[in-house]
């Protein structure tokens, strides 16, 4: 879940206000994070302020590696530089095919654009809604799974306590850092993450980063 220079042209980026406090608390209570967090210095999650673009990018990233997702996103931006519902609906399926987006994901993105265009999602209320309320609304849209909704909560609404149990990076990060590479269950993940409350988003981000290093 990295942010590259191309995508930065497309949307403003924000640092979560809670980040430094969360780092400090996590290092006090978790010996793995006490070792891991300092290795990444001043790096931090960059939140995106455009809901439609954030959700579109999450759909594109589904079921492919982070490297493949980044490459596909760059291609998408060559065809949809504004990444707005109006632009997506105007260019349509043909444009999606040009940038290599699969037919299924194209259908999902077009359906998402219609929801935004027709006002079927309550974008202006999401900041006031609970995590589970936002998830419940988003998963009603075709192609948006709980994981996609959780990525939205992390990267757009900057919610501090999200634990995406179905995220391969989180699973791999916990396996690598807490279980010496052995397979982990959802129960294992919850037990580890219980020590991260109420900053599970931050700890998850460092699990992702740990996979990019030899930590």
DANOR-V257497 format. One record per residue. PHI is phi as a letter, one per 30 degrees, with the letter a starting at -180 (NA if undefined). PSI is psi in whole degrees, -180 to 180 (none if undefined). Layout:
# DANOR-V257497
phi:PHI psi:PSI
phi:PHI psi:PSI
This chain:
# DANOR-V257497
phi:NA psi:59
phi:c psi:159
phi:c psi:123
phi:c psi:172
phi:d psi:-33
phi:d psi:-47
phi:d psi:-25
phi:d psi:-23
phi:d psi:-24
phi:c psi:-16
phi:a psi:152
phi:d psi:150
phi:c psi:146
phi:b psi:146
phi:c psi:130
phi:e psi:135
phi:d psi:-26
phi:d psi:-2
phi:e psi:-51
phi:d psi:-42
phi:d psi:-43
phi:d psi:-45
phi:e psi:-47
phi:d psi:-46
phi:d psi:-42
phi:d psi:-38
phi:d psi:-27
phi:d psi:-36
phi:c psi:-12
phi:b psi:116
phi:d psi:-31
phi:d psi:-47
phi:d psi:-28
phi:d psi:-34
phi:d psi:-38
phi:d psi:-46
phi:e psi:-45
phi:d psi:-21
phi:d psi:-16
phi:c psi:12
phi:h psi:-123
phi:c psi:13
phi:d psi:148
phi:a psi:164
phi:d psi:137
phi:c psi:114
phi:d psi:151
phi:c psi:139
phi:c psi:7
phi:c psi:105
phi:e psi:-44
phi:d psi:-45
phi:d psi:-41
phi:d psi:-45
phi:d psi:-39
phi:d psi:-45
phi:d psi:-37
phi:d psi:-39
phi:d psi:-44
phi:d psi:-34
phi:d psi:-8
phi:d psi:130
phi:i psi:22
phi:b psi:163
phi:d psi:161
phi:d psi:-36
phi:d psi:-43
phi:d psi:-38
phi:d psi:-42
phi:d psi:-42
phi:d psi:-41
phi:d psi:-37
phi:d psi:-42
phi:d psi:-41
phi:d psi:-41
phi:e psi:-43
phi:d psi:-21
phi:d psi:-27
phi:c psi:-33
phi:b psi:69
phi:d psi:-29
phi:d psi:-26
phi:h psi:53
phi:c psi:157
phi:e psi:-42
phi:d psi:-46
phi:d psi:-45
phi:d psi:-45
phi:d psi:-32
phi:d psi:-47
phi:d psi:-40
phi:i psi:-160
phi:e psi:-38
phi:d psi:-42
phi:d psi:-38
phi:d psi:-42
phi:d psi:-38
phi:d psi:-35
phi:c psi:8
phi:i psi:13
phi:d psi:134
phi:d psi:161
phi:e psi:-43
phi:d psi:-47
phi:d psi:-34
phi:d psi:-45
phi:d psi:-41
phi:d psi:-45
phi:d psi:-39
phi:d psi:-39
phi:d psi:-40
phi:d psi:-45
phi:d psi:-39
phi:d psi:-40
phi:d psi:-43
phi:d psi:-45
phi:d psi:-39
phi:c psi:2
phi:i psi:29
phi:d psi:-9
phi:c psi:147
phi:c psi:66
phi:e psi:-40
phi:d psi:-11
phi:c psi:-10
phi:d psi:-36
phi:d psi:-23
phi:c psi:-12
phi:d psi:154
phi:d psi:167
phi:e psi:-50
phi:d psi:-32
phi:d psi:-41
phi:d psi:-44
phi:e psi:-45
phi:d psi:-37
phi:d psi:-44
phi:d psi:-37
phi:d psi:-6
phi:d psi:-14
phi:d psi:136
phi:e psi:134
phi:i psi:-6
phi:c psi:108
phi:d psi:177
phi:e psi:-41
phi:e psi:-46
phi:d psi:-43
phi:d psi:-38
phi:d psi:-39
phi:d psi:-36
phi:d psi:-43
phi:d psi:-37
phi:d psi:-52
phi:c psi:-20
phi:c psi:-52
phi:d psi:-8
phi:h psi:40
phi:d psi:135
phi:d psi:-14
phi:b psi:40
phi:c psi:133
phi:b psi:97
phi:d psi:88
phi:e psi:-26
phi:c psi:8
phi:d psi:121
phi:e psi:-36
phi:d psi:-41
phi:d psi:-45
phi:e psi:-47
phi:d psi:-40
phi:d psi:-43
phi:d psi:-41
phi:e psi:-46
phi:d psi:-46
phi:d psi:-26
phi:c psi:-19
phi:b psi:22
phi:h psi:33
phi:i psi:-1
phi:d psi:155
phi:e psi:147
phi:b psi:149
phi:c psi:171
phi:d psi:-33
phi:d psi:-43
phi:e psi:-45
phi:d psi:-45
phi:d psi:-38
phi:d psi:-44
phi:d psi:-46
phi:d psi:-17
phi:e psi:-30
phi:d psi:-9
phi:c psi:-16
phi:e psi:141
phi:c psi:35
phi:b psi:41
phi:d psi:-28
phi:e psi:-46
phi:d psi:-46
phi:d psi:-39
phi:d psi:-43
phi:e psi:-40
phi:d psi:-28
phi:d psi:-42
phi:d psi:-48
phi:d psi:-35
phi:d psi:-25
phi:d psi:-16
phi:d psi:-3
phi:b psi:-178
phi:c psi:20
phi:d psi:none
